[in-house]
C-alpha cells in the first residue's frame, strides 16, 4: 500500500535513534583526542632515519647515496653529501649526509624512499599529530629531528624490523666471513712467499694494473 | 474559566503591567514593540536550539554522536556557528544584481516573521487577532517565493537560478494542497480567525478535546497538511531547490557569511511558522487534549506540540531520500490534490451527519466517524492502486558499482 515503505523506514530510523542511546556497540565513533585506538602495524605516515647504537650522529645508517632524493615523487627530500668518509657498520668507508632535510608538508607518505633504500636507512614512522604554528620551518625536518633509534623501529613495526635486523646480521656475518677469507688468503699467500723453493706454483709477481682515477 | 491559573497568563499580565506603566501616548507603540521583540527573541532562540538538536538527532539516527564539543554536550554549538557566520567574509559576485542580492535575505526573513503575527502561542497570546488570520498567513507566506526567486535571479549563477526555479515550481504546486487541506478546518470552524479556530477546539465533551485531528477528515487533512508544509519549507525529502548533490545549494549558493545565516534562519522560522499553523488548525493550538490536563499553562502546550512536530520533521529528514522532480510533481498533482478535495468532501459529510441523522451519542458518533473515515479511506486505496498500477518495484541491481 502507498506509504508502507515510508513507515518501515521511519521505524528503522527510530530504532537507530533509540538504540544509539541504549547500546554502546552502535556508536562506532572514537572520541579522538580523549580516546585513541592503537595504530595497526602497517600504519605509515612520514619517513624517519634509523640509527644504531647510542649516538645518533655516528650511528646513522644513511650513506648519502641520494637514491631516495632522486626517486621521491614530490621531491621533498634534500640531501647534501659529506666531504669525508666514515666507516659503516661493516667497516667500509662511506659518505654520510651532511644535510638531510624532509619537508613533511610536501611528503605524500608514498614509502618509495623506503622501498629504494639499499641501506635500510629510511623507514616510515606512525606519528601523525604533527601540526605546528610555523608552516615553513616547523614542517622542514632536519636529520637531527628525523633520526630515531633502531629500537624505536622495532617497537612500531616489529615484523619489518625483525626482517631488516636478520638481513643486516647476515650481511655483517658475510662481510666478516669475507674479510676472514681475505685475511686467510693473504696469510696463505704471505706464507707461500715466505717459503720459496718449491718452484711448482707460478706466483704472479707483476703488480695489478693501476687504473687512473 | 480558571484553567491554567496564574502561570497561564504570566506573560500576558507582564505585558499589561509594562504597558500600564508607560505614558498613555506611547502605549500603542510599546505594546507593538513588546510583541515584535518577543516573537523575534523566542523564535530565533528556538531556531538556535533546533539547529543543535537537529544535528544531534540526525547523528543519533545515523548512529553517531553529533556535535558534542562546544560546551556541555555541544549545547553552545549555535553560539560558535553565530560567531563563525558573523566573522566570515561577505562575498557578492561581481556580476550579481547588488541591490536585489542584498534585499533577498532581508525580504525572506521579514516575510517569515510577519506570519507569526497571527499565530496564537497561548491563551490571549496572539500578536494580532485578524478576522482573516489564516488568509493573512498564506498571503504573507507566499512572499517567501518572491524572496527565493530574488535570491536565485540576482546571483547571476546557473545553479542559483535552477534552484530558484525548482523552488517556485515546488512551492506553487504544494501551496494548493496546503491551502485546500486547511479549507476543511475553515469550513467546519466557520471562521478564518486563528484565535477563533483554537477556541472552537478548546472545548471538551466528557474529557476529550474537540481537536480536529480527532476526526477522520482532520487526521487525513493534518497528514496532508504536514506533507505539503514539508514541501513548502523546502525540507527533506522535498529539498530539491537546495539539492546539495545536484545544484550544490540552489538559490543561496552565492551567499556567504551572515546573509547565508539569514537564509538558514528564515528556512527554520518558516518551518516553525507552518508547524504552528498546523497546530492551530488541527492540533487545538494551545489547548490541552484532555480536560484534566488544562492546569498546564497554554503556552507550554503550544511549544510542546511545536517541539514534537519539529522532532517529526527531523525524523523524516533522517529517513527519506530526496525526490526526483517528476516524482515531486506527480505526488502534488496526482495524489495530494485529489486527496485534499476528498478531505473537504469528508468534512462536509461530517458536518451534515448530526445526531438527528445518525442517532444518539455513543453509537451515532461511532457511525459518523466510520462513515467519514470510509469516505477518505476508500478513495485513498483506489488512488494508491491506480498510481501503483503498471509500476513494478523490484530490487535494483548494480552492474558496475558492486
Interface residues (C-beta under 8 A of the other chain):
Chain A: X1 X2 X3 X6 X9 X10 X12 X13 X14 X16 X17 X19 X20 X21 X26 X27 X28 X29 X31
Chain B: X57 X60 X61 X62 X63 X64 X65 X315 X316 X318 X319 X320 X335 X380 X381 X383 X384 X387 X388
